[in-house]
Amino acid sequence: MSEKTYKIELTPPDIAPYRSGNTGVDFVTTLDSNEPGPHVMVNAVVHGNELCGAVAVDFLFKHGIRPTRGKLTLSFANHEAYQRFDPSDPSATRFVDEDFNRLWSPEVLEGPRDSVELRRARALRPIIDEADILLDIHSMQTGCPPLIMAGPLPKGRELAAAVGFPAHVVIDAGHAAGRRMRDYGGFGDPLSAKNAILVECGQHWEASSGPVAIESTLRFLRHLDVIDPGFANAHLREAPPAPQKFIEGTEAVTIKTDRFEFVDEFHGLETIPTAGTVLAHDGDEPIVTPYDDCVLIMPSRRLQPGQTAVRFGRYIA
């Protein structure tokens, strides 16, 4: 299914009022409680066509959120792509020059390349270096249930479980095409106390992705005890969240040719019962499930060489 077949149900918030911030970096604001505590960062619009993160951060601003301890940084990452969002061609503004979420290694950030996204990543890097704990808010191409990408380390899994929402948690190692922000620096270091999770709030433009982003953010901040729990509780659904299920990602399928094609329409979290089931063809090579009860993680519609087509995983205790 093409992204263009989805109705645009979300209205992108106007983020222009947040440009100046107070950090010296456009669209980044740090709120300081002047009390001891962690430096927590909530980041939106790594991809310019993913609107729900902007909905959540705009919600915090409009409700005058203030940390009760430590610092809280609110960021609109790839604001240039976001501000170009066009509902008539909503997939076009994922980025301006290149994927912002594949740049987060020292080799790339300190290398000779140049792009709109790299310049922005380099500007944001000192802010992110100061953060102790990160929530990075995203959405997906297809109507897959919301999920947390917890990274490969136990500390990411523990943070996802403590937040408790959404219901599906993927333990994964990212993409061959480049490192994500949630894996950058201390976030991806097992010896560091820094930590991060990435939340995928549903399909990019479905109305439900906005409330999922807000709930994920409030539960994240409430768990860290950096906002008034009464404020969070007043804006959470009364029903408790569904029990979480954990999926261990075991491998990613990286596209080799410009003739990659799935054999069926997959949306994500489908469980394929039999090992060896053909899911796609990459040129003349069949792509098959490696084991029984294989879970498909975020099958892509951007089927270009070097990109991740789908990741395989299995439910674990």
N, C-alpha and C positions, 0 to 999 in steps of 0.2 A: 504494500500500500504506500502510495506517495504521501509525503507530508501535506501536500496541497489539497488532499481530499478531506482534511480535517477542518471543521468550521472554527473560525477565530472567535472564541467565546470570552476571552480575557481582553480587557482594555489596558494597554501598557500605561502605568502611572507616569506622570510627568516628573522626571527627576531633575530638571533644570534648577529648581530651588536648592538642591543639595550640592551644586557644583563647587562652591567655594570651600565647604567643609571647614576644618580648622587645623589641618595637618601639613599644609603646604602642598598636598597632592590633591588634585581635583577629584571630587566625588568620594572623598574619604573623610569621615568624621570620627574622632575619638572622644568618647565621653568618659570623664575621670571622676570616680566617686571620692577620691582622696582618702580612701580606706584601703588597707592591705587586701590583696586578692589577685586572682589571675587576670591576665590581659586576654580577653575573649574577642574573637572577630567573627562577624557574620558577613558573608560575602555573597553578592548577587551578580547576575548577568556576566558570568565568564563567557557565555555565548549570547550574542545579541538578540537572538530570536527566542530565548527562554525567559518568559515574562514573569513567572511566578516568584522568582527571587526578588525582583523589583517590587512586586506586590507586598512581600513580607517585610522588606526593609522600609518601604514607604509606610507601612502599617506602624512600625516601631517609631518612626519619626513623628507621624501624625498623632500618636498617643503620648508623645513626650517622654518616651522611655528613658530612664536613667539607671545606671548600675548602682546597686546597693553596696558593692565592694569591688575593688579592682578597677579595671578599665574595660570599656566596651567599644570596639571599633566597628563601624558600619560602612560598607564599601560597595560601590557599583563598579565592577572591574572593567569590563570591556564596554565602556559607555559610548564609545564612538560607533560600534556596531549596533548597540541597542537603540541609539537615537536615530538610526537609519531604518528602523523596522518599518516594513511596508506590508500591511495585511493582504495586498494583492499579490505579493510574492514573499510569503513569510519565511521561507527557507533560506532566502538569499542573504540574510543578515546574521547568520551564525557567527561570522567574523568578517573583518575587512580584508586582511591579507592572508592570515593563517590561523589555525586553531589555537586560541589562547591557552587551552588546557593541555597542550603538549610541549610546553616551553620550560618546565620547571626543573631543570637541571643546571648546575653551574656551567657546564660546557656550552649550553645554549645561551643562557643569560649573559655569560661573559664572552661569548664568541663574536665573530665579525659580522654575522647576519644582521639585517635591519628589516623591520616591518612595523606597521601600526601596532600590532599586538606585542611585539618584542619591546618597543619603546614604552608601552604602558606597563608591561610586566617588570621592566627594569625600574620604572618609577615606583611601582607598588612594592617591590622587593624589600626595601628597608622597613616598611610598615608590617609586612608579613613576618619578617625576621623578629619583630618585637612581640608578635602574638604567641600566646601559650597554647591556646585551643581555638580551632577553626571549625566553623560550619560553612560549607560551600554548597549553595543551593542551585540545583539544576532541574531540568525536565527532559523528557524523552521524545523520540520521534513517533513512537506508536503508543497505543492505549494500554500499555503495560501497567499493572498495579504498582503503586509507589514502593520505593525501596531505598535502603541505605547502602552505599558503597563504603565498606569499613576498612578497606585496605588489607594487606596481608598479615599485619601484626596483631598479637593478642590485645594490645592496648586499644586498637581501633574497634575490635569486636566488643571489648568491655564497655567502651563509651557508647557504642550503638545500643547495647543491651540496657545501659543505665538510662539513656534517653527514652527507649521503649517504643519508639514510633518513627517510621512506619513499620509494618508487620514483617516485611521481608528484609533480611540483611545479607548482603553479598560480601564474602571474604575473598578479595581479589588482588591481583598485582598490577593492574593498570593495562597500558597499551604499549605495543612495540613502537608505535609512531612517536612516542615522547612521554615525558613524565607529567602527571597531573599536579595541580597545586596542592591537593590533599596529601600528596606523597613527598612534597618538597621539604628539604632540610630536616629539622628535628621531628617533623610530623612522621617521616618515614624512617626514623632512626630508632631501633629498639632500645637503645641506651638513653634516649632523651625522654624527659617528662612531657615534652610537647605532644599534642595529640590533635587529630582531625577526623571528621567524617564528611562525606559528601552525600547529600540526599537528592534522590531523583523523585520528583513530586507527581509524576504522571505525564500524560501527553502534553506537549508544549502549550497548546492553546485551549485545552479543555478547562471549563470553569472550575472544576474541582481541584486543579493543581494549585490555585491561589490559596484556598483554605488549608490544603495539605502543607504548603510552604510555611504559612503562619503557625500552624499547630506544631510542626517540626521545630521551628525556631523558638517558640515559647517553651516547649518541653526541654529543649537543649539548654536554654538560659535558666530555666527553673532548676534543672538538675544541677547546674553549676553554682546555684545559689547566688546569682549575680543580679537578679531582679526581684522585685516584690512578688512573692508567690501568689498573693491575692490577685494581683493584676493578671498573671498568667492563668490562674484558675478561672477567672471571670470570662476569659476568652477561649477556653477549651471546651470541647464537646463534653456533655455530661457522661455519655457512655464511655467506659474504659476502652483503651485501644485493644485490638486483637492481639493474642499472644504472638510473639515473634517466632519466625522460622529462619534458620541460618543456612545459607547455601555457600559451600566452599567452591570457589572457582578453581578449576584445575588447568585449563589451557584456553588460549585465545586463538581464533582462526584469523590470521592476517592475510589479506587479499594479495594474490600474486599477479593476477592478470586483469585486463580490462573486460573480461568476459565472465565475471562472477555473477551467478544467478541462483537464488533460492528455488527449491522445487515447490514450495508452498508459501502461503502468507503467514509468517510467524510474527507475533507481537511481543513475546518475552514471557518467561516463566512457564512456558510449556514443558511438560515432562515427557520425554520420548522413551518408551518402555524398553526398546530392544537395541542392544549394541549393534553397530554396523548399519543403522538406518541412514540412508542417503538424505541429506538435508539440502545440499546445494552442489553446484559444479563450479569450479574455478578453472575456466578454460576446459580442458579435457579431464581434469582431476576431480573425482567425486569427493565431496566433503561428508564424512560419516560420523555418527555418534561413537565415541570411544568406549562407552560402557552402558550397561542397562540403567534405566531411570535417570537419564541425562537431562539436566535442566538447561534450557536455553536462556542465556542472559543477554538482554538488550541486543537482539538482532538489528543490524543497521540497514538503512536504505541509502546510505552514502557508500556505494560499492565501488571504491576506487583503490587501485593498487597501493599497498602500504598501510591501508586503514584496517581497523578491526571489523570483521563481518559479524561475528558473534562470539560469545564466550561460552564455554561448557562448564557446568558445575553439578554438584549433587548436594542434597539435603544432608545435614549432619546434626548430631545431638547438640 
